[in-house]
Amino acid sequence: MVVDGRGTAAGLGSPDRSRDPGRRHDNRPGRGIGVGIGIGIGIGLCFATIPAVALGDAKPDEAGSAGGSLSSIQQLASAAVTSIFFHAAASGLAHAMKVSLIVVLAVTVLSLPIVALMPRTAPPEPRQ
């Protein structure tokens, strides 16, 4: 969450009117909550299944190593995008968001051919 000089969370409170004084702004404090809830639900639905499917072909004796590798790659990607964001933030937060989004979209497009190599199903649940 980004907080401006008045302590207002970006996207949840009134924006800085000095940048565009003629534009009307929505000053309701909760205007971005619905979008945040929608994004949270989407992330929750995807992130629970992605590791299970990605590790679907791993042998049981290799599952620990495969899970650790997946976690490391996720953390490395998150750190890379965060570093890009903060480097670009010197030119403004809107610019940093645009640059970060472009990087994430480019990596996504370049990764799409790899999706064909992923297993089609998650491994079966062990019987108890």
C-alpha positions in Angstrom: 0.0 0.0 0.0 1.3 3.4 -0.9 0.6 6.3 1.5 0.9 9.9 0.4 2.0 12.8 2.6 -1.5 13.2 4.2 -1.6 9.6 5.3 -4.1 8.6 2.7 -3.7 5.2 1.1 -3.4 5.4 -2.7 -6.6 4.3 -4.3 -8.6 4.5 -1.1 -8.7 8.2 -0.3 -8.7 11.5 -2.0 -5.8 11.9 -4.5 -3.6 14.9 -4.7 -5.6 17.7 -6.4 -2.6 19.8 -7.2 -1.7 17.5 -10.2 -5.1 18.0 -11.9 -7.1 20.7 -10.1 -9.9 20.8 -12.6 -10.7 17.1 -12.3 -13.4 15.9 -10.0 -12.3 13.1 -7.6 -14.2 10.5 -5.6 -13.4 11.3 -2.0 -15.1 8.3 -0.5 -12.6 6.4 1.6 -13.6 2.9 0.5 -13.9 3.3 -3.2 -11.2 0.8 -4.0 -12.3 -2.0 -1.6 -14.4 -3.8 -4.1 -11.5 -4.1 -6.6 -9.2 -5.2 -3.8 -11.7 -8.0 -2.7 -12.0 -9.2 -6.4 -8.3 -9.3 -6.8 -7.9 -11.1 -3.5 -10.4 -13.8 -4.5 -8.7 -14.3 -7.8 -5.3 -14.6 -6.3 -6.7 -17.0 -3.7 -8.3 -19.2 -6.3 -5.1 -19.3 -8.5 -2.3 -19.5 -6.0 -3.8 -22.5 -4.2 -3.9 -24.6 -7.4 -0.8 -23.4 -9.3 1.8 -25.2 -7.1 -0.2 -28.4 -7.0 -0.4 -28.5 -10.8 3.1 -27.3 -11.3 4.4 -30.1 -9.1 2.0 -32.7 -10.5 4.7 -34.8 -12.2 7.2 -34.7 -9.4 8.0 -38.1 -7.9 7.3 -38.4 -4.2 11.0 -38.6 -3.3 11.7 -35.4 -5.3 8.6 -33.4 -4.1 10.6 -31.6 -1.4 13.2 -30.4 -3.8 10.7 -29.5 -6.4 8.6 -27.5 -3.9 11.6 -25.7 -2.6 12.7 -24.8 -6.2 9.2 -23.5 -7.0 9.2 -21.4 -3.9 12.6 -20.0 -4.6 11.6 -19.0 -8.2 8.5 -17.3 -6.9 10.4 -15.3 -4.4 13.1 -14.4 -6.9 10.5 -13.1 -9.4 8.7 -11.1 -6.7 12.0 -9.5 -5.6 12.9 -8.7 -9.2 9.6 -7.0 -9.9 9.8 -5.1 -6.6 13.3 -3.9 -7.4 12.1 -2.7 -10.8 9.2 -0.9 -9.2 11.3 0.9 -6.7 14.0 1.8 -9.3 11.3 3.3 -11.6 9.6 5.0 -8.6 12.2 7.8 -8.9 10.2 9.1 -11.9 6.8 8.8 -10.0 4.6 6.1 -8.8 2.4 6.0 -11.9 5.5 5.5 -14.0 6.7 2.7 -11.7 3.4 0.9 -11.9 3.4 1.1 -15.7 7.0 -0.2 -15.9 6.3 -3.0 -13.5 3.1 -4.0 -15.3 5.0 -4.0 -18.7 7.7 -6.3 -17.2 5.1 -8.7 -15.7 3.2 -8.8 -19.0 6.3 -9.4 -21.0 7.4 -12.2 -18.7 3.9 -13.7 -18.9 3.9 -13.6 -22.7 7.4 -15.2 -22.8 6.3 -17.9 -20.3 3.1 -18.9 -22.2 4.9 -21.5 -24.4 6.1 -23.2 -21.3 2.5 -23.8 -20.1 2.2 -26.6 -22.7 5.0 -28.5 -20.8 3.1 -28.4 -17.4 1.2 -31.5 -16.2 -2.5 -31.5 -17.0 -3.6 -32.5 -13.5 -2.5 -32.3 -9.9 -1.2 -35.5 -8.3 -3.8 -37.7 -6.7 -4.5 -37.1 -3.0 -3.1 -39.9 -0.8 -5.7 -42.1 0.7 -6.0 -42.1 4.5 
